[in-house]
Amino acid sequence: MSTIVAAVATVHAPLIVGMPHLASEEKRAAVDRGFAELRSFVAAARPDVIVSTTSEHITNFLSTNAPAFCVGTGGVNPSLPEFGLPDVQVPGDAEFARGLVEFAYDRGFDLAHSSRLVLDHGTNLPLSYITPEYNVPVVPVMINTIWAPMPTAERSYQLGELIADYVAADKADKRVLLMGTGGISHWVGSQRHGDLNQEFDMWFLKEVASGSGDNLRKLSQADIDVAGDGGNEIRNWIAVVGAAASAGLTPHVVLDETFVPGWNVSVYQVAWQ
């Protein structure tokens, strides 16, 4: 049987790679140490496949077609070379991804699927740090975090539980790593661009680190709105919390940089083992 061997979650703020000079040397060093720890953690887990609950930024989907969840079933995932990120063809795992979709259908959880999902910085930025050789197949699970209405926190948590159930039932004997990306609080493209809600961030991080998703899965859209429009990406983390809890993994906070001036983000990273 396949096994979830570990999980990670991290922000994917594009200025981390796009304009690193805007942050102080001290802050850059802290973030680099955080990513280095995640990279070592992932290498030690020796995954055969990475399932990434993640966002895209009007790269694949417009408001005219906004699935709640979409699984990339391609054997290759093209990437978008933005913000200085590499132009790479990220390997996929078509058989594993298709199996996830079929497993979900059998259990009344309708997942959209696409044989070609382009990975923008939402997925490619974490991968460039965590698996810089791009030698681990990636199954992206895109969650709609842009176009309202969006899937509820509860449904996002259930997605994570579904992924855990699928891995446990899979007979391919694969070592699976979960990777959630995005968030936490931020505003994008509005008069509040660059704002953060650090009180929400610390509450959310504490809930994630507790290992229990009881309070996270109860969040309403109004609850999430206090974290900004970019805060909708916490759905990606909530899915990992659900999967990790089902798999019996224990979380610990890797990085807690509450504010990085210049990048106008807080950089949080968590690992489960």
Salt bridges, closest charged atoms under 4 A:
GLU37 OE2 - HIS252 NE2 3.83
GLU82 OE2 - HIS121 ND1 2.98
ASP93 OD2 - LYS174 NZ 2.31
GLU102 OE2 - ARG98 NE 3.05
ASP120 OD2 - HIS57 ND1 3.14
GLU154 OE1 - ARG217 NE 2.81
GLU161 OE1 - ARG217 NH2 3.83
ASP195 OD2 - ARG192 NE 2.98
GLU233 OE2 - HIS12 NE2 3.24
GLU233 OE2 - HIS57 NE2 3.31
GLU233 OE1 - HIS186 NE2 3.76
GLU257 OE1 - LYS27 NZ 2.82
